[in-house]
Amino acid sequence: MGKLFKKDDFDYFEYFHSAAVSATKAGELLQNCVSSFNPSLVGEWMQQMHSIENSADTAKHQMIERLAHEFMTPIEREDIILLAQDLDNVVDSIDEVLRRMYMFHMKAIRPEALKFAELICKCCKVLELVLTEFHNFKSSKTIYKSLIEVNSLESDGDVLYSESVRELFSGSASARDELIWLNIFEEFEECLDSCEDVADTLESIIIKNT
């Protein structure tokens, strides 16, 4: 990512795309962890996730430092900061899922977690696609369709959350497992909410600048 921060050729749109790539990497790692869950590897996976999160944080701080000395920007400074923070929140929320799995010393995965991870990964990939086109937002034919897809995936997540909690408290799970999984389901939903926040911010920016 070093090429993003050369003195004379900083590209904010390239930064946004890079941040979306980090979110996709985080989403793919989460999906891999859940689909091939192994309690003995959770700590290792968490460290890999932290590496993605730390790299994204470093890139954001470098971008903001550059922004503080920028005379002209392609979109309003406040929107640059807001979008950067929203993208950072996606990675942070995915990181938090693995952190809680580690903290709760989880030994097995419920099937609902696989569905959540799939939705989150899809959302991240769609956002990456949007940010690939964002520099061309005034004439892009695909951005709005992709933003609607993110909103649709988030709505699917809301339904999945409700059904997952209902199933959790309808089964034979112990009180301990009910508490743990309720917490995890809430974190999964937060990941999808964070993705929708990015989509909403992008839509707002596009409307203001077209």
DRENNUZA-51171 format. One line per field, with one value per residue: residue number from 0; residue in three letters; x, y, z of N, C-alpha, C in turn. Coordinates in nm, 3 decimals, padded with zeros to 5 digits, always signed. Layout:
N
nr <- c(NUM ...)
rest <- c(ALA ...)
nxx <- c(X ...)
nyy <- c(Y ...)
nzz <- c(Z ...)
caxx <- c(X ...)
cayy <- c(Y ...)
cazz <- c(Z ...)
cxx <- c(X ...)
cyy <- c(Y ...)
czz <- c(Z ...)
***
This chain:
210
nr <- c(0 1 2 3 4 5 6 7 8 9 10 11 12 13 14 15 16 17 18 19 20 21 22 23 24 25 26 27 28 29 30 31 32 33 34 35 36 37 38 39 40 41 42 43 44 45 46 47 48 49 50 51 52 53 54 55 56 57 58 59 60 61 62 63 64 65 66 67 68 69 70 71 72 73 74 75 76 77 78 79 80 81 82 83 84 85 86 87 88 89 90 91 92 93 94 95 96 97 98 99 100 101 102 103 104 105 106 107 108 109 110 111 112 113 114 115 116 117 118 119 120 121 122 123 124 125 126 127 128 129 130 131 132 133 134 135 136 137 138 139 140 141 142 143 144 145 146 147 148 149 150 151 152 153 154 155 156 157 158 159 160 161 162 163 164 165 166 167 168 169 170 171 172 173 174 175 176 177 178 179 180 181 182 183 184 185 186 187 188 189 190 191 192 193 194 195 196 197 198 199 200 201 202 203 204 205 206 207 208 209)
rest <- c(MET GLY LYS LEU PHE LYS LYS ASP ASP PHE ASP TYR PHE GLU TYR PHE HIS SER ALA ALA VAL SER ALA THR LYS ALA GLY GLU LEU LEU GLN ASN CYS VAL SER SER PHE ASN PRO SER LEU VAL GLY GLU TRP MET GLN GLN MET HIS SER ILE GLU ASN SER ALA ASP THR ALA LYS HIS GLN MET ILE GLU ARG LEU ALA HIS GLU PHE MET THR PRO ILE GLU ARG GLU ASP ILE ILE LEU LEU ALA GLN ASP LEU ASP ASN VAL VAL ASP SER ILE ASP GLU VAL LEU ARG ARG MET TYR MET PHE HIS MET LYS ALA ILE ARG PRO GLU ALA LEU LYS PHE ALA GLU LEU ILE CYS LYS CYS CYS LYS VAL LEU GLU LEU VAL LEU THR GLU PHE HIS ASN PHE LYS SER SER LYS THR ILE TYR LYS SER LEU ILE GLU VAL ASN SER LEU GLU SER ASP GLY ASP VAL LEU TYR SER GLU SER VAL ARG GLU LEU PHE SER GLY SER ALA SER ALA ARG ASP GLU LEU ILE TRP LEU ASN ILE PHE GLU GLU PHE GLU GLU CYS LEU ASP SER CYS GLU ASP VAL ALA ASP THR LEU GLU SER ILE ILE ILE LYS ASN THR)
nxx <- c(+00.081 +00.216 +00.247 +00.031 +00.082 +00.270 +00.419 +00.327 +00.121 -00.114 -00.407 -00.728 -00.949 -00.832 -00.733 -00.977 -01.065 -00.861 -00.909 -01.154 -01.074 -00.930 -01.142 -01.275 -01.079 -01.084 -01.348 -01.338 -01.152 -01.294 -01.509 -01.371 -01.269 -01.502 -01.625 -01.440 -01.405 -01.193 -01.120 -00.861 -00.727 -00.830 -00.706 -00.481 -00.606 -00.728 -00.508 -00.422 -00.639 -00.616 -00.384 -00.472 -00.654 -00.487 -00.321 -00.510 -00.585 -00.346 -00.317 -00.540 -00.480 -00.254 -00.370 -00.545 -00.360 -00.239 -00.462 -00.502 -00.324 -00.396 -00.480 -00.684 -00.956 -01.111 -01.374 -01.583 -01.405 -01.515 -01.674 -01.486 -01.352 -01.566 -01.643 -01.405 -01.394 -01.626 -01.561 -01.345 -01.477 -01.610 -01.408 -01.320 -01.548 -01.573 -01.334 -01.394 -01.580 -01.424 -01.256 -01.429 -01.511 -01.273 -01.238 -01.459 -01.391 -01.480 -01.606 -01.742 -01.930 -02.234 -02.483 -02.604 -02.408 -02.249 -02.411 -02.432 -02.161 -02.127 -02.303 -02.183 -01.933 -02.015 -02.129 -01.900 -01.752 -01.919 -01.912 -01.642 -01.643 -01.802 -01.635 -01.430 -01.535 -01.589 -01.446 -01.546 -01.804 -01.995 -02.076 -02.105 -02.269 -02.327 -02.300 -02.522 -02.691 -02.534 -02.518 -02.782 -02.790 -02.625 -02.784 -02.997 -02.876 -02.812 -03.068 -03.148 -02.980 -03.094 -03.330 -03.218 -03.089 -03.309 -03.437 -03.231 -03.188 -03.436 -03.432 -03.217 -03.314 -03.513 -03.424 -03.212 -02.997 -02.757 -02.783 -02.550 -02.444 -02.650 -02.627 -02.369 -02.394 -02.599 -02.468 -02.269 -02.425 -02.531 -02.300 -02.238 -02.455 -02.393 -02.171 -02.290 -02.454 -02.258 -02.155 -02.377 -02.382 -02.161 -02.254 -02.472 -02.343 -02.188 -02.394 -02.503 -02.285 -02.261 -02.506 -02.480 -02.282 -02.354)
nyy <- c(-00.121 +00.112 +00.276 +00.440 +00.667 +00.847 +01.166 +01.336 +01.216 +01.129 +00.940 +00.954 +00.800 +00.562 +00.494 +00.447 +00.222 +00.045 +00.023 -00.107 -00.348 -00.448 -00.494 -00.696 -00.898 -00.943 -01.033 -01.269 -01.417 -01.450 -01.605 -01.834 -01.921 -01.984 -02.176 -02.382 -02.452 -02.470 -02.516 -02.498 -02.332 -02.080 -01.868 -01.821 -01.748 -01.516 -01.351 -01.321 -01.178 -00.947 -00.846 -00.768 -00.573 -00.390 -00.304 -00.177 +00.030 +00.174 +00.265 +00.431 +00.630 +00.745 +00.846 +01.040 +01.211 +01.310 +01.434 +01.646 +01.836 +01.894 +02.092 +02.093 +01.869 +01.571 +01.517 +01.642 +01.713 +01.624 +01.415 +01.241 +01.166 +01.051 +00.833 +00.689 +00.619 +00.465 +00.247 +00.149 +00.069 -00.158 -00.353 -00.353 -00.449 -00.708 -00.814 -00.807 -01.015 -01.251 -01.205 -01.227 -01.491 -01.610 -01.511 -01.624 -01.884 -02.073 -02.388 -02.511 -02.454 -02.300 -02.371 -02.138 -01.946 -01.993 -01.903 -01.631 -01.553 -01.597 -01.406 -01.169 -01.179 -01.165 -00.907 -00.749 -00.802 -00.694 -00.425 -00.377 -00.398 -00.176 +00.033 +00.006 +00.126 +00.378 +00.614 +00.691 +00.771 +00.952 +00.875 +00.603 +00.293 +00.090 +00.125 +00.208 -00.014 -00.202 -00.090 -00.113 -00.388 -00.437 -00.327 -00.504 -00.747 -00.684 -00.664 -00.930 -01.028 -00.922 -01.070 -01.324 -01.292 -01.263 -01.513 -01.681 -01.619 -01.690 -01.967 -02.037 -02.001 -02.181 -02.432 -02.683 -02.563 -02.474 -02.237 -02.090 -02.123 -02.005 -01.738 -01.676 -01.722 -01.550 -01.311 -01.337 -01.356 -01.098 -00.952 -01.045 -00.935 -00.667 -00.643 -00.658 -00.435 -00.239 -00.263 -00.176 +00.088 +00.192 +00.172 +00.349 +00.592 +00.620 +00.648 +00.892 +01.067 +01.048 +01.154 +01.418 +01.511 +01.502)
nzz <- c(+00.000 +00.003 -00.225 -00.228 -00.085 -00.178 -00.214 -00.426 -00.568 -00.444 -00.419 -00.337 -00.405 -00.474 -00.227 -00.088 -00.227 -00.159 +00.116 +00.108 -00.003 +00.212 +00.387 +00.248 +00.261 +00.536 +00.564 +00.411 +00.556 +00.796 +00.701 +00.621 +00.867 +01.005 +00.841 +00.839 +01.105 +01.385 +01.710 +01.818 +01.648 +01.661 +01.801 +01.638 +01.397 +01.486 +01.527 +01.263 +01.166 +01.320 +01.206 +00.952 +01.031 +01.167 +00.959 +00.796 +00.968 +00.988 +00.724 +00.710 +00.899 +00.781 +00.551 +00.660 +00.775 +00.545 +00.434 +00.608 +00.520 +00.269 -00.011 -00.206 -00.250 -00.389 -00.314 -00.047 +00.255 +00.499 +00.412 +00.309 +00.545 +00.686 +00.520 +00.521 +00.792 +00.816 +00.650 +00.791 +01.019 +00.932 +00.905 +01.171 +01.305 +01.204 +01.294 +01.564 +01.594 +01.572 +01.788 +02.004 +01.980 +02.048 +02.312 +02.442 +02.433 +02.240 +02.132 +01.930 +01.626 +01.545 +01.292 +01.194 +01.205 +00.984 +00.778 +00.841 +00.811 +00.540 +00.429 +00.522 +00.396 +00.129 +00.127 +00.172 -00.058 -00.254 -00.181 -00.228 -00.506 -00.566 -00.474 -00.652 -00.873 -00.784 -00.834 -01.068 -01.027 -01.121 -01.372 -01.366 -01.431 -01.267 -00.991 -00.827 -00.842 -00.711 -00.456 -00.374 -00.361 -00.140 +00.063 +00.047 +00.120 +00.383 +00.489 +00.461 +00.652 +00.884 +00.901 +00.927 +01.172 +01.351 +01.320 +01.397 +01.666 +01.767 +01.716 +01.875 +02.136 +02.135 +02.140 +02.289 +02.409 +02.657 +02.930 +02.940 +02.678 +02.535 +02.612 +02.517 +02.237 +02.169 +02.202 +02.004 +01.771 +01.772 +01.720 +01.464 +01.326 +01.362 +01.197 +00.943 +00.958 +00.962 +00.705 +00.561 +00.647 +00.512 +00.249 +00.263 +00.318 +00.086 -00.104 -00.018 -00.064 -00.341 -00.427 -00.335 -00.500 -00.764)
caxx <- c(+00.000 +00.302 +00.234 -00.078 +00.117 +00.374 +00.383 +00.265 +00.020 -00.209 -00.536 -00.824 -01.034 -00.752 -00.733 -01.105 -01.066 -00.771 -00.979 -01.256 -01.001 -00.902 -01.268 -01.297 -00.986 -01.135 -01.467 -01.298 -01.090 -01.402 -01.582 -01.285 -01.262 -01.630 -01.655 -01.346 -01.379 -01.107 -01.095 -00.719 -00.673 -00.897 -00.607 -00.400 -00.691 -00.748 -00.387 -00.426 -00.738 -00.556 -00.288 -00.551 -00.712 -00.380 -00.280 -00.614 -00.575 -00.227 -00.348 -00.636 -00.410 -00.170 -00.459 -00.593 -00.247 -00.227 -00.580 -00.487 -00.238 -00.441 -00.545 -00.808 -00.991 -01.210 -01.504 -01.567 -01.320 -01.598 -01.719 -01.369 -01.331 -01.679 -01.635 -01.289 -01.429 -01.723 -01.489 -01.266 -01.570 -01.640 -01.297 -01.322 -01.660 -01.539 -01.230 -01.458 -01.642 -01.322 -01.207 -01.525 -01.500 -01.154 -01.263 -01.558 -01.334 -01.580 -01.562 -01.815 -01.999 -02.373 -02.501 -02.640 -02.285 -02.205 -02.495 -02.390 -02.029 -02.145 -02.363 -02.083 -01.833 -02.079 -02.139 -01.767 -01.713 -01.998 -01.855 -01.515 -01.680 -01.846 -01.520 -01.353 -01.599 -01.628 -01.382 -01.625 -01.941 -02.088 -02.124 -02.111 -02.399 -02.339 -02.286 -02.650 -02.737 -02.455 -02.557 -02.910 -02.759 -02.576 -02.901 -03.074 -02.803 -02.829 -03.205 -03.142 -02.914 -03.191 -03.417 -03.137 -03.068 -03.433 -03.458 -03.122 -03.215 -03.553 -03.387 -03.128 -03.391 -03.615 -03.357 -03.167 -02.871 -02.745 -02.793 -02.420 -02.435 -02.747 -02.569 -02.255 -02.435 -02.673 -02.364 -02.204 -02.522 -02.537 -02.179 -02.256 -02.547 -02.320 -02.089 -02.376 -02.494 -02.142 -02.151 -02.485 -02.340 -02.075 -02.341 -02.550 -02.252 -02.157 -02.511 -02.512 -02.178 -02.293 -02.617 -02.433 -02.182 -02.404)
cayy <- c(+00.000 +00.230 +00.364 +00.534 +00.779 +00.931 +01.305 +01.410 +01.144 +01.062 +00.917 +00.917 +00.691 +00.439 +00.462 +00.387 +00.086 -00.035 -00.004 -00.208 -00.474 -00.496 -00.547 -00.825 -00.994 -00.976 -01.115 -01.402 -01.487 -01.491 -01.716 -01.952 -01.965 -02.044 -02.295 -02.489 -02.415 -02.555 -02.438 -02.479 -02.234 -01.951 -01.768 -01.791 -01.672 -01.384 -01.274 -01.287 -01.073 -00.826 -00.795 -00.697 -00.455 -00.294 -00.248 -00.083 +00.147 +00.250 +00.332 +00.539 +00.739 +00.811 +00.923 +01.157 +01.303 +01.377 +01.518 +01.766 +01.932 +01.899 +02.217 +02.058 +01.726 +01.537 +01.533 +01.718 +01.650 +01.554 +01.290 +01.153 +01.113 +00.965 +00.709 +00.615 +00.561 +00.358 +00.130 +00.098 +00.001 -00.291 -00.441 -00.363 -00.532 -00.847 -00.849 -00.827 -01.147 -01.350 -01.178 -01.282 -01.637 -01.644 -01.481 -01.717 -02.019 -02.152 -02.522 -02.556 -02.348 -02.325 -02.355 -02.001 -01.869 -02.011 -01.816 -01.495 -01.530 -01.589 -01.276 -01.065 -01.187 -01.113 -00.762 -00.690 -00.813 -00.597 -00.293 -00.365 -00.371 -00.036 +00.123 -00.002 +00.217 +00.502 +00.730 +00.721 +00.762 +01.039 +00.810 +00.457 +00.232 -00.027 +00.155 +00.208 -00.153 -00.269 -00.036 -00.177 -00.526 -00.434 -00.307 -00.629 -00.845 -00.646 -00.703 -01.075 -01.049 -00.893 -01.188 -01.433 -01.266 -01.294 -01.658 -01.745 -01.602 -01.773 -02.106 -02.052 -02.012 -02.285 -02.560 -02.738 -02.501 -02.434 -02.092 -02.034 -02.116 -01.906 -01.605 -01.660 -01.714 -01.425 -01.208 -01.356 -01.317 -00.952 -00.904 -01.072 -00.835 -00.540 -00.645 -00.626 -00.294 -00.157 -00.263 -00.090 +00.225 +00.231 +00.192 +00.471 +00.706 +00.632 +00.703 +01.033 +01.138 +01.053 +01.248 +01.554 +01.549 +01.484)
cazz <- c(+00.000 +00.010 -00.340 -00.207 -00.001 -00.234 -00.190 -00.535 -00.646 -00.356 -00.483 -00.234 -00.453 -00.462 -00.083 -00.053 -00.281 -00.076 +00.242 +00.077 -00.019 +00.349 +00.440 +00.182 +00.320 +00.669 +00.545 +00.363 +00.668 +00.886 +00.640 +00.627 +01.006 +01.045 +00.761 +00.875 +01.244 +01.467 +01.832 +01.845 +01.555 +01.674 +01.838 +01.519 +01.305 +01.543 +01.499 +01.121 +01.153 +01.378 +01.109 +00.851 +01.096 +01.194 +00.830 +00.754 +01.057 +00.949 +00.599 +00.737 +00.969 +00.682 +00.464 +00.734 +00.787 +00.416 +00.417 +00.690 +00.450 +00.130 -00.048 -00.274 -00.242 -00.492 -00.249 +00.076 +00.357 +00.596 +00.350 +00.303 +00.679 +00.722 +00.444 +00.572 +00.922 +00.793 +00.598 +00.903 +01.111 +00.879 +00.945 +01.317 +01.350 +01.171 +01.391 +01.694 +01.597 +01.606 +01.924 +02.100 +01.974 +02.126 +02.453 +02.496 +02.426 +02.170 +02.094 +01.812 +01.553 +01.508 +01.147 +01.160 +01.189 +00.846 +00.694 +00.868 +00.752 +00.395 +00.400 +00.547 +00.290 +00.007 +00.141 +00.156 -00.199 -00.330 -00.150 -00.302 -00.644 -00.571 -00.458 -00.776 -00.967 -00.718 -00.897 -01.187 -00.978 -01.194 -01.494 -01.349 -01.451 -01.179 -00.849 -00.754 -00.833 -00.609 -00.326 -00.342 -00.323 -00.002 +00.149 +00.044 +00.200 +00.523 +00.526 +00.480 +00.781 +00.989 +00.910 +00.980 +01.314 +01.423 +01.317 +01.471 +01.810 +01.798 +01.718 +01.990 +02.260 +02.120 +02.145 +02.417 +02.447 +02.797 +02.953 +02.904 +02.533 +02.488 +02.634 +02.426 +02.098 +02.151 +02.186 +01.874 +01.668 +01.770 +01.653 +01.321 +01.273 +01.361 +01.076 +00.829 +00.975 +00.923 +00.559 +00.513 +00.672 +00.399 +00.132 +00.283 +00.303 -00.056 -00.172 +00.018 -00.134 -00.484 -00.445 -00.314 -00.600 -00.901)
cxx <- c(+00.084 +00.282 +00.122 -00.033 +00.238 +00.327 +00.298 +00.151 -00.081 -00.346 -00.634 -00.914 -00.960 -00.743 -00.864 -01.114 -00.977 -00.836 -01.086 -01.192 -00.969 -01.027 -01.298 -01.205 -01.035 -01.257 -01.434 -01.232 -01.195 -01.477 -01.501 -01.279 -01.388 -01.656 -01.562 -01.305 -01.297 -01.071 -00.948 -00.656 -00.734 -00.799 -00.521 -00.480 -00.713 -00.627 -00.381 -00.525 -00.684 -00.457 -00.359 -00.604 -00.606 -00.331 -00.380 -00.609 -00.458 -00.253 -00.443 -00.566 -00.319 -00.253 -00.506 -00.482 -00.227 -00.342 -00.566 -00.406 -00.279 -00.513 -00.681 -00.830 -01.102 -01.354 -01.479 -01.486 -01.401 -01.646 -01.604 -01.347 -01.441 -01.671 -01.518 -01.322 -01.529 -01.655 -01.405 -01.355 -01.607 -01.533 -01.297 -01.431 -01.635 -01.432 -01.292 -01.526 -01.540 -01.270 -01.301 -01.527 -01.382 -01.179 -01.357 -01.512 -01.431 -01.523 -01.630 -01.890 -02.143 -02.390 -02.537 -02.517 -02.232 -02.281 -02.457 -02.258 -02.039 -02.203 -02.261 -01.979 -01.890 -02.088 -02.005 -01.723 -01.791 -01.945 -01.722 -01.542 -01.723 -01.727 -01.425 -01.403 -01.619 -01.566 -01.461 -01.774 -02.041 -02.145 -02.137 -02.254 -02.426 -02.343 -02.418 -02.706 -02.663 -02.491 -02.691 -02.887 -02.709 -02.693 -02.985 -03.008 -02.816 -02.968 -03.215 -03.079 -03.007 -03.284 -03.342 -03.113 -03.191 -03.455 -03.352 -03.145 -03.334 -03.512 -03.300 -03.206 -03.505 -03.555 -03.315 -03.034 -02.872 -02.758 -02.663 -02.408 -02.534 -02.690 -02.456 -02.303 -02.523 -02.576 -02.299 -02.299 -02.533 -02.416 -02.184 -02.346 -02.479 -02.230 -02.171 -02.425 -02.381 -02.129 -02.259 -02.451 -02.250 -02.159 -02.421 -02.464 -02.215 -02.274 -02.524 -02.407 -02.211 -02.404 -02.569 -02.342 -02.225 -02.523)
cyy <- c(+00.127 +00.326 +00.466 +00.666 +00.858 +01.076 +01.366 +01.338 +01.071 +01.055 +00.869 +00.803 +00.558 +00.396 +00.392 +00.243 -00.005 -00.072 -00.111 -00.345 -00.533 -00.557 -00.683 -00.933 -01.039 -01.067 -01.257 -01.483 -01.535 -01.610 -01.845 -02.009 -02.038 -02.174 -02.412 -02.473 -02.521 -02.475 -02.408 -02.372 -02.095 -01.840 -01.725 -01.709 -01.530 -01.296 -01.233 -01.172 -00.941 -00.763 -00.716 -00.567 -00.349 -00.227 -00.146 +00.044 +00.236 +00.330 +00.449 +00.657 +00.816 +00.897 +01.051 +01.259 +01.379 +01.475 +01.650 +01.874 +01.949 +02.030 +02.191 +01.907 +01.695 +01.541 +01.603 +01.640 +01.568 +01.420 +01.191 +01.087 +01.015 +00.831 +00.624 +00.547 +00.448 +00.231 +00.066 +00.021 -00.139 -00.390 -00.461 -00.457 -00.680 -00.898 -00.882 -00.964 -01.252 -01.330 -01.238 -01.433 -01.686 -01.624 -01.583 -01.863 -02.114 -02.283 -02.573 -02.438 -02.391 -02.300 -02.212 -01.914 -01.878 -01.918 -01.670 -01.463 -01.516 -01.454 -01.163 -01.063 -01.132 -00.961 -00.695 -00.693 -00.714 -00.456 -00.273 -00.333 -00.225 +00.058 +00.115 +00.101 +00.358 +00.626 +00.780 +00.730 +00.847 +00.974 +00.658 +00.405 +00.120 +00.006 +00.145 +00.066 -00.227 -00.219 -00.095 -00.321 -00.534 -00.417 -00.434 -00.736 -00.813 -00.682 -00.854 -01.108 -01.022 -01.012 -01.304 -01.416 -01.305 -01.445 -01.732 -01.736 -01.687 -01.920 -02.133 -02.077 -02.113 -02.425 -02.601 -02.680 -02.464 -02.283 -02.023 -02.017 -02.017 -01.766 -01.578 -01.638 -01.593 -01.311 -01.216 -01.316 -01.166 -00.892 -00.930 -00.966 -00.698 -00.531 -00.603 -00.482 -00.201 -00.151 -00.172 +00.057 +00.277 +00.261 +00.322 +00.596 +00.727 +00.694 +00.852 +01.117 +01.154 +01.155 +01.392 +01.604 +01.526 +01.575)
czz <- c(+00.000 -00.105 -00.322 -00.149 -00.050 -00.231 -00.299 -00.606 -00.559 -00.424 -00.377 -00.278 -00.446 -00.316 -00.044 -00.105 -00.198 +00.057 +00.222 +00.057 +00.119 +00.410 +00.378 +00.239 +00.458 +00.658 +00.500 +00.474 +00.766 +00.830 +00.645 +00.768 +01.047 +00.970 +00.792 +01.021 +01.317 +01.592 +01.857 +01.754 +01.570 +01.709 +01.720 +01.419 +01.356 +01.517 +01.352 +01.097 +01.208 +01.280 +00.999 +00.909 +01.122 +01.066 +00.780 +00.838 +01.017 +00.822 +00.622 +00.803 +00.872 +00.589 +00.534 +00.753 +00.657 +00.395 +00.492 +00.620 +00.303 +00.102 -00.114 -00.263 -00.342 -00.442 -00.117 +00.180 +00.456 +00.541 +00.337 +00.438 +00.717 +00.650 +00.492 +00.704 +00.906 +00.742 +00.707 +01.000 +01.064 +00.924 +01.096 +01.366 +01.319 +01.267 +01.527 +01.705 +01.639 +01.748 +02.028 +02.097 +02.056 +02.276 +02.517 +02.487 +02.356 +02.120 +01.967 +01.751 +01.523 +01.358 +01.106 +01.135 +01.047 +00.753 +00.715 +00.798 +00.601 +00.355 +00.415 +00.435 +00.158 +00.012 +00.116 +00.010 -00.286 -00.305 -00.221 -00.449 -00.661 -00.565 -00.576 -00.877 -00.910 -00.781 -01.017 -01.152 -01.056 -01.319 -01.483 -01.363 -01.350 -01.030 -00.774 -00.738 -00.722 -00.468 -00.280 -00.298 -00.180 +00.095 +00.158 +00.130 +00.349 +00.574 +00.546 +00.614 +00.898 +01.011 +00.972 +01.129 +01.395 +01.432 +01.399 +01.622 +01.851 +01.810 +01.840 +02.118 +02.249 +02.135 +02.285 +02.462 +02.594 +02.809 +02.913 +02.753 +02.474 +02.499 +02.535 +02.283 +02.070 +02.126 +02.049 +01.760 +01.658 +01.700 +01.503 +01.258 +01.266 +01.238 +00.955 +00.837 +00.931 +00.771 +00.501 +00.536 +00.559 +00.277 +00.144 +00.266 +00.158 -00.133 -00.144 -00.055 -00.281 -00.510 -00.433 -00.426 -00.744 -00.925)
***
